[in-house]
Amino acid sequence: MSATASSAHKAPAKKGWLTRMRQRNVLPGFGLSMGITVFSLSLLVVLPFAMMAYTTTQMGWTGFWQAISQPQVTSAIKLSLWMAFAAMLTNMVFGTLVAWVLVRYEFWGKSLINALVDLPFALPTAVTGISLATLYAPNGLIGQWFAKFDIQVAFTPLGIWLALVVVSFPFIVRAVQPVLAELSVEFEEAAAVLGANRLTTFRKVILPEMMPALLMGAGMMFARATGEYGSVIFIAGNIPMETEILPLIIISKLEQFDVGGASAVALFMLLISFTILLTINIVQWKLSRRVGAR
């Protein structure tokens, strides 16, 4: 009798475990979908990077170091990274402000401004670069006013920074905007009732909630800005050791049939972007866990 009762207790438990396993995969076709996903990622992402790494390894460590340690290359690396970092900080401030206005206020023309945010995504980068170079050249519509104060925007690092800010602006706005839309105004009202001023409310209530999304947008933006070519090439001036960006170095080496050198520089740029993205993702994950634990 006890054995029968024991088996009767075990059967429902086993059945419940099987039911839970089935509930985890509600939609069928997981195996096929996973296979297509892995194949697509391998063909479109892993394989090109693997071939680039293989081409670079044929040079050896000495050849790789010589390729990336040339003065012209190191100057382009420093310029590209610094301008991308400056553009990221700029967009983290102004992109957050634009997202705040689009979420928290109702005004005439809001739909138009919301559509203009995505314009850098829609325009070809070359069109953006030509437009900026035309506007900010010393004889351009805006550049001529800067020229009166001996300030030159086009064909200087300042022009590179401007181009990177424009093309990467939507990353921050679109990353922060959904978080602000889901954040209830009641939290801010509660902080105000407890005596917190606006700065304290933003620092203690709003900023921790949107920080993971802000870091995600900043990481994507930095990766995009580091390898940006089309919009920068027309306004940079491409002066060696001054306004020559890293993607232009890669193009120049390919034009000289230096495939190994171009692969080495490209791989180094990829490693830098991957390291920064990995660091930002780790920080974002920790912040998300901290916010979720509240």
Rosetta blueprint (number, residue, H / E / L):
1 M L
2 S H
3 A H
4 T H
5 A H
6 S H
7 S H
8 A H
9 H H
10 K H
11 A H
12 P H
13 A H
14 K H
15 K H
16 G H
17 W H
18 L H
19 T H
20 R H
21 M H
22 R H
23 Q H
24 R H
25 N L
26 V L
27 L L
28 P L
29 G L
30 F H
31 G H
32 L H
33 S H
34 M H
35 G H
36 I H
37 T H
38 V H
39 F H
40 S H
41 L H
42 S H
43 L H
44 L H
45 V H
46 V H
47 L H
48 P H
49 F H
50 A H
51 M H
52 M H
53 A H
54 Y H
55 T H
56 T H
57 T H
58 Q L
59 M L
60 G H
61 W H
62 T H
63 G H
64 F H
65 W H
66 Q H
67 A H
68 I H
69 S L
70 Q L
71 P H
72 Q H
73 V H
74 T H
75 S H
76 A H
77 I H
78 K H
79 L H
80 S H
81 L H
82 W H
83 M H
84 A H
85 F H
86 A H
87 A H
88 M H
89 L H
90 T H
91 N H
92 M H
93 V H
94 F H
95 G H
96 T H
97 L H
98 V H
99 A H
100 W H
101 V H
102 L H
103 V H
104 R H
105 Y L
106 E L
107 F L
108 W L
109 G L
110 K H
111 S H
112 L H
113 I H
114 N H
115 A H
116 L H
117 V H
118 D L
119 L H
120 P H
121 F H
122 A H
123 L L
124 P L
125 T H
126 A H
127 V H
128 T H
129 G H
130 I H
131 S H
132 L H
133 A H
134 T H
135 L H
136 Y H
137 A L
138 P L
139 N L
140 G L
141 L L
142 I L
143 G H
144 Q H
145 W H
146 F H
147 A H
148 K L
149 F L
150 D L
151 I L
152 Q L
153 V L
154 A L
155 F L
156 T L
157 P H
158 L H
159 G H
160 I H
161 W H
162 L H
163 A H
164 L H
165 V H
166 V H
167 V H
168 S H
169 F H
170 P H
171 F H
172 I H
173 V H
174 R H
175 A H
176 V H
177 Q H
178 P H
179 V H
180 L H
181 A H
182 E H
183 L L
184 S L
185 V H
186 E H
187 F H
188 E H
189 E H
190 A H
191 A H
192 A H
193 V H
194 L L
195 G L
196 A L
197 N L
198 R H
199 L H
200 T H
201 T H
202 F H
203 R H
204 K H
205 V H
206 I H
207 L H
208 P H
209 E H
210 M H
211 M H
212 P H
213 A H
214 L H
215 L H
216 M H
217 G H
218 A H
219 G H
220 M H
221 M H
222 F H
223 A H
224 R H
225 A H
226 T H
227 G L
228 E L
229 Y L
230 G H
231 S H
232 V H
233 I H
234 F H
235 I H
236 A H
237 G L
238 N L
239 I L
240 P L
241 M L
242 E L
243 T L
244 E L
245 I L
246 L H
247 P H
248 L H
249 I H
250 I H
251 I H
252 S H
253 K H
254 L H
255 E H
256 Q L
257 F L
258 D L
259 V H
260 G H
261 G H
262 A H
263 S H
264 A H
265 V H
266 A H
267 L H
268 F H
269 M H
270 L H
271 L H
272 I H
273 S H
274 F H
275 T H
276 I H
277 L H
278 L H
279 T H
280 I H
281 N H
282 I H
283 V H
284 Q H
285 W H
286 K H
287 L H
288 S H
289 R H
290 R H
291 V H
292 G H
293 A L
294 R L
